[in-house]
Amino acid sequence: MSNYKVLSPATHKNTRIVTKRGEAFGDNIQYSLTYPLEFRNIQSCYPIFFSKSGETGEFFPIALFGFEKNENLFLDDSGWSASYIPMMVEREPFLIGYQGASENDLKPIVSIDIESPKISEDQGQALFDDNSQPTDFLKTMMTKLESLHHGHEHNKGFILALTAADLLEPFTLEITLDNGSTNQLVGFYTINEEKLLELDGATLEDLNKQGFLQPIYMAVASYARIRALIDKKNAVENSKKVADYL
């Protein structure tokens, strides 16, 4: 369970962050939140779908890594085998928050998950130098956190535009693997391509002006990555079969 504390040089002077990727470092996740501002990079590696919060009913885009819980098909012995890793994954174990006496007096603060397996005191990237100043590594992470904040704000308008145009629809994906077993992906939403094609010129122009039209088509294009994900799943299952045989 996550346990975020405000980051400070006094408390975390000796804290280091392990940047290796693997199951031991909490990377065995089925999917991660993503944002329209990074869809161009995401769609080159992962399918983009949408999930719906059971508590608020709000939608949010996700990058899919596997077909089962705690399954990341991009992890192998060398780490995370993809040319791009989502910002929400890269920002771990940090989180940006805001503190203040009122909404008009809010100031951004950086927090760190002290329960994260990426936390160490003897390996990895240092957070503060000998003068208690942020290292280049921490400065880079803070820049990523700022980008995520902007991405979160942009995403609010993006989701509102999708729901207003009724472009999101639930779907079920069933795949049959080479070994004959089946996997079913449920609980996610996709762009309704038929309704997208039926949008009038004024709506399309408005989406384009807001910067939403490109990420919509990036999400649609990302569905081609499902085949590559199935291939990865088959490769994993085939390697298990060989291992069991040996």
Secondary structure, 3 states (H helix, E strand, C coil): CCCEEECCHHHHCCCEECCCCCHHHCCCCCEEECCHHHHHHHCCCCCEEEEECCCCCCEEEEEECCCCCCCCCCEECCEECCCCCCHHHHCCCEEEEEECCCHHHCEEEEEEECCCCCEECCCCEECECCCCCECHHHHHHHHHHHHHHHHHHHHHHHHHHHHHCCCEEEEEEEEECCCCCEEEEEEEEEECHHHHHCCCHHHHHHHHHCCCHHHHHHHHHHCCHHHHHHHHHHHHHHHHHHHHHC
